[in-house]
Amino acid sequence: MASVKKDDRLTSSQSFMCVGFAGFFSKTFTSPLEVVKIKSQVGTFHCKRGFLQSFLLIYQNEGLRGFWKGNLASCLRLIPYTAVHLTTYKKLVHLHMDELGFISQWRAILAGGLAGAVAALTTYPLEVAETRLIAQNCRQPVYMGVVHTISKIYRNEGLLALYRGFSLTLLGAIPFSIGCYAVHMNLDKLWQEPSFRFTPLQNFINGCLAAGVAQTLSYPFETVKRKMQAQSARLPHLGGVDVHFTGTMDCFIQVVKNKGVLSLWNGLTANTIKVVPYFGLLFTCFEMCKQVSLYRNGYIVSPLSYKLTPGVDQSLGPSELEEAKRYLKNRDFGSSLGKC
């Protein structure tokens, strides 16, 4: 979908660091929109009066820090999620490549979906912790932090509670992947030119468009998942959920029966508004971090521009470039000794 492009001039640790930095900054900046979205999905009283009024009610009841509840859990989840997703994706792509090393766009999207499912399973307890922290009132907290939240859920509700609603992640991946595929299949028609000629701005717009369509299609599954994550008989008001249910299907039925079909898309406004600043900051921060790394590796002349270093083969990897530099240095040193 919308993701940063791999650059072979960066080491694995540098790529990971750039993705982590970009994700942390973009998530932190857009956290208020994420809080409003999740509260709307769960159905807490803050979001009964619409999008704008939700911000005011959260501020009045919880103060400014209420807009950054659960952000630490979200940021901590990003690191293992990215590592597992990239590793799994590379292996799946390699398995589906043909003899010439090519893979169809549909198979690439499918590989991305499967890799996302594996990464989600690995980090799902952190997502549950994020939902519980956001749903509670931070001035009357039941949970005091990420570790306390996970340990308390495990002690009081058991291991399965940390994976409640995970099946909806898998079900939601189907319309999500279809949305991504549908957008990518029509990009040539949208821009009236082939994809290899797209500018960075066009690629950014494409990513935001794919994210918006895919998330809208899979949104009902996420709404029910958030309700299942938040609900607990051991919490005040059952965790703040606006409907009571006994399982996945019952949750769908109760939401539609009591709140209407459109309530499955509660919080979509906040989610849609979040797309552009989130991915804009993600790409911008990644590129800033990438420029610093490329400068340190010797590929560009300054961390403030992409002007290439003269005489440097940009196709070489960092270790190959370093080895070439050592070879040239030793050769020049040998030549100077020979002249003496």
N, C-alpha and C positions, 0 to 999 in steps of 0.2 A: 504494500500500500504506500503510504507516505513514509519513506525512510531515507536515511542518509546513505550516500553512495560510497562503496568501499574504495579506498585508494591504496594501491599496493606499495606506495612510497612511505606508508606508515607501518610501524611495527604493530604486532597484535596488542601489546599493552597500551600503545598510544591510541589505537582505534577504540579500545575499550574505555580508556580514560576520556576520550573526546565524547563518546556516546553517553557515558555516565554524567559528565559535566553538563552536556546539553540537556539531557533528560531531567537532571536535578533542577536546573535553573528554570526550564520551561514549566515543569510541574509546580514548582514553588510559586512562580508568577501567576499561574492560572488556577491556583488552589481555591480561591473564593468561588469561582464558577463551578469547580468540581464539587465543592461542599453543597452549594445550592442544588446542583443536579442530583447528588446522591440523597439528600434530604427529601427532594421531590419524589424520587423513586421509592424511597422507604415509606413516605407519606406522613412525616412528622408535621406538627402543627405549624411550623414556620412557613410552610409552602402552600398553605391553603388559599392564600390571597393573590397568587400570581408571582411572576418572575421578579419584578422590581421590589415588591413589598417583602419578598423573602429576605433580601439583603438587609432591609431595615429591621425586621423582626430578629434576625440572627444577631445583628449588632446590639439591639436593645437587650436581648436576653443573655448573650454570651460575650459581648465585647468584640474587639478586633481579632483576638486570638481564636475566636470561633471560626474564622474563615480559613484557618490553617490547621484545623484538627485533622488528624490522620495523614498529614502531608509527609511526616517522617516515615510512616509505614509504607506509603506510596513510593517514596524515594528509595528506601531500603529494598523494596521489592524490585525496583528497576535493575539493580546490579545483577542478581542471580537470574532474573528473567531474561535479560539481554544475553548473558553468557550461555544459558541453556538454549535459548532460541537460535542464536547464531550457530552454535555447534550442531544442533539437530538439523537446522536448515541446510547447512553445508553437506551433511551426510546424506540427507534425502535428495538433494539436487544431484549429488554425485551418483546416487543409485539410479536416477531417472534420466541421466544423460545418454545420448546415443553415441555411436562410435566416433563421431566428429566432435563430441563435447558440447552439443547443443541440447537445449531443453525447451519444450513448448511453453507458451505463456500460461496456459491453463494448468499444466503440471507444476510450474513454478509457484503459482498462486496456491495450489493444493498443498505443495510442500511447505509453503509459508503458514498455511492454516494448521497443518499437523504439527509443525514446529511450535506454533503458538499454543496449541493444546498441551503439548508436553511441558512447555515453560510455565503455562498457567497452573498445571497440576503441581509442579514443583514449588511454586510460590503462592499457592492459593490461601494458606493460612494468613499470610500478610494482607491479602485482599479482604479477608473476613475481619481482621483486626482494624483495617482502615474504615470499613463500613460501620463497625461497632463504635469506634471513636468519634466518627462524624455524627452518627445518629444520636449519641448521648449529649446531654447538656454539660458543657465543660465546667460550669460553675457548681454543678452537683454530680460530679463524675462517679461512675461505677468502676471505670478502668483508668489507670494512672499512666499508661504508656504502652508501647508496642509489646514489650516482653511480658508485662503484667497482664495485658489483654489476652494474649495467646495462652499463657499459663493458666489464667483463671477460667477461660472457656474450656480448656482441656480438663481441668480439675472438676469443674461443675457440670459440664455437659458431655464430656467424652471426646475422643479423637474425631469421630465422624462429624461433630459440630463444626470442626475447622475446615470441612470439605462440603458443608451443606450448600446445595445449589450448583455444585460443580458440573453436573450433567448439562445444565443450561449453557455453560461456556461452550461445550461441544456442539449442542444444538444451534446456538447462536452463530457458530463459525460457518454454518452452511449458508444462510442468507448473507452473511458478511462477505464470504468469498465470492458469492454470486454477484454482489454489488460491486466489488473490486473488479471482477472480470468484465462486467457489463460496461463500466466506465472506461477501462483500458482498451476494450474492443472498439470504442467509439471516439477515441481521442483524435485519430486521424481525420475523422469527419468534422469534429469540433474545430480544429485548427486549420483544416484544409491543407495539411502538409504531413509528410511522414514523420514518425516519432524521432528518428535520429537527428532531425533538424530542430527539435525543441530547444528553446533557450532555458536557462535556469529558472526564470520567472514562470515560463509555461509549465515546467516540471513541478514547480511549487504549487501552482494553481491546480494542476492535475492531481497532485497528492491530496490537497485539501478537498477537492471535489470527490475523489474516491473515498476519502475518510468520511465525508458528510453523507454520501449515499449509503455506504456500507454500514455505518453506525446507525443510520435511521432504520434500515431494514432489519437489523439484528436487535434494535433497542428494546422491544417487548421482552425478549429473553433476559436482557440485562436487568430490566426493571423487576421482574419476578425473582431473579437471582439475588438482587440487593435486598428485597423483602425477606427472602429466606435466610440470608446471612444475618440480618438484623434481628429477626424474631427470636425471642427466648422467653420461656415461662419464668425464668429466674431474674428477669429484668423488669424495672418499673414500666408499666403500660406495655408489656410484652416487647420492649425494645423500641417503642414508638411507631410500630407498623400500623397502618390505617385499616388493614383487614386482617381477620384471623383465619388461619388455614391449617391443614394437616399434612400437606405434601405439595409437590410441584404442580400437578394437574389441578388440585383443589385451589391452589393459589391463583392460577389463571382464571378459574371459574369464579372465585370470590371477587377478584378485581373487576372482571367484566360485569358481574351481577350487581355489585354494590357501587362501583365507581364509573362504569362505562368502559367501552373499548378504548376510547382515546386516552384514558388514564394510563394505559400501558406505555404511552409516550410522554408521561410527566417528566419534566426536566429537560426535554429535548431542546428547548430554546437556549438554556444555559450551555448544553453540550455543543450545539451548532455554533454559538458565538465563540466558544472556546477553541474551535478547530483552527481558525486563522492565526490568532496569537500563539497558540501552543506550537504548531508546526513552524510558524515563522521564527519563533525563538529557538526551536529545536535546530533548524537549519543554520540560523545565524551563529548560535553559540558553537555548534559543531565546526563550522567553517573557521571561526576565530581560533579555536583550539587546534584545528588542523593546520592553520597557517603557522602557528608557533612551533608545532612539531616538525613541519616541513623545513622551517628555517633552521631548527636545531639539527636536522638530518642533513642539511646542506643542499637542498633542492631549490630553494628560493633565496633571494638576496636580502629580504627583509620580512619580518613577521607582519608588516603592515600592508604588504602587497603580494601579488602572485607573480612578480617578475622573476623569471627563471635564472638560476645561477649559470653563467656562461661556461660551456665546456662540460656540463654535467649531463650524463645520459639519464633522462627521466624514466626510462623503462627499467632501470635497475632497482632492485629492492634495497632497503636500508643496509642490510648486512653486505650485500654485493657492492654497494657504493662505498661502504667503509673499507672493504677489502681492496677495492680498486684504488682508493686513496692511499692506503698503506703500500700497495705495490708501486705506485708512482713515486711516493716519497722515498722508498728504498732504492728505486732505480735512479732517482736524481741524486741521492746520497752516494750511490756507487759510482755514478758518472763524475761527481766532484772529486772523489778519491782517486779515480783514474787519471784525472787531469793533473792532480798533485804528483 
